[in-house]
Amino acid sequence: MIKPNMATMLAFAATDAAVAQPLLQRLLSEAAESSFNRITVDGDTSTNDACVLVATGESGVEVLENTPLFEKFSRAVKELMLTLALAIVRDGEGATKLVTISVEQAQSAEEALQVAYTVAHSPLVKTALFASDPNWGRILAAVGRAGIEQLDIDSLQIYLGDVCIVERGGRAASYTEEQGQRVMDLEEILIRILLNRGDHDERVWTTDLSQDYVSINADYRS
Amino acid sequence: MIKPNMATMLAFAATDAAVAQPLLQRLLSEAAESSFNRITVDGDTSTNDACVLVATGESGVEVLENTPLFEKFSRAVKELMLTLALAIVRDGEGATKLVTISVEQAQSAEEALQVAYTVAHSPLVKTALFASDPNWGRILAAVGRAGIEQLDIDSLQIYLGDVCIVERGGRAASYTEEQGQRVMDLEEILIRILLNRGDHDERVWTTDLSQDYVSINADYRS
């Protein structure tokens, strides 16, 4: 049950910097949007969640908008939130892999996320990930059923890590299964899907689907 | 990999009645729409499928539009297609249950299907079905995240078979777990979701999610 928006999670972060409340709130929203709100284990969400960022000002260091210090502070907060979010994914029910799905060159952020979540939630993609199988056909099929209108299958590319596995509507000419296997054997896997139809990029993080996922979510009462 | 639209399936049906091709085609489309195109095991679709209906006319019995005989013939074809479609669901990877999800009183057919498929594809609902657990919270949570605007949680009702499990936004007052357990122990389960906001009804058929589903889809190469 992990697809925060938010999910069953309580996140608390604190800084001793002095940051005005409206600025801190805006930063928190951005940081949560690109971290906790981009992770999914199974697509199921919860009714309970919270993400809190507190600035005590104890250090006396004031962080003001549109300053180099704010940029640095902002990056630090976003890295912290992402680190926490990825820890949730790694701890997903029965998870053996941490999978980054990066959809690039989409016409809009919504389109990129639609493809990313369709792939992230595909049980066939997730079981192939569990099997460490570089199954390019399952990934391509999930992209194809994501509901993107007039998607040109011939111009998209899919990479496993730095290995191009799909181009021109099928398996990449240069691809060998040994290359794909090398990436799939890792515990952290990057799937890049280049749609070649715009300049919007989005990424989500997810896990594989194992027998343990089923056991944890089916045997909880016994 | 079963959510025909169509899926990896070849369906062939034949009759010795004489039926004009355009009429037969229209009937086949309707019959496929309410049978093969309403089943889903995991939401993943395939690129290959076909459903063929042949009328040889060998019997010399002509079936004409807008006649009682056509009504009877039409019912028979639809029952046949649904029987075949449900056989596919029963044979789904690792399936132990045949689950009917009936969404009623929706504002549109699209809305009803949106709720039905969200529930049908929810890994948490599916693992609870595998566990034979009358987990009303998981069903209600899936309805809640289906993306229906201005859904009034207080006026919807959810039934397991003939047992009301959810009303007024929570567990039904009359509900006892023994009642729910009696339904969930069956191999064929009906989940009825009454949205109370329109007059469109749709149903889809699905299965539970078991460890065997994962094994079949992850261990296929070993």
Interface residues (C-beta under 8 A of the other chain):
Chain A: M1 D42 G43 D44 T45 S46 T47 H121 S122 P123 L124 T127 A128 F130 A131 D133 R138 A141 A142 G144 R145 L209 S210 Q211 Y213 V214 S215 N217 A218 D219 Y220 R221
Chain B: M1 D42 G43 D44 T45 S46 T47 H121 S122 P123 L124 T127 A128 F130 A131 D133 R138 A141 A142 G144 R145 L209 S210 Q211 Y213 V214 S215 N217 A218 D219 Y220 R221
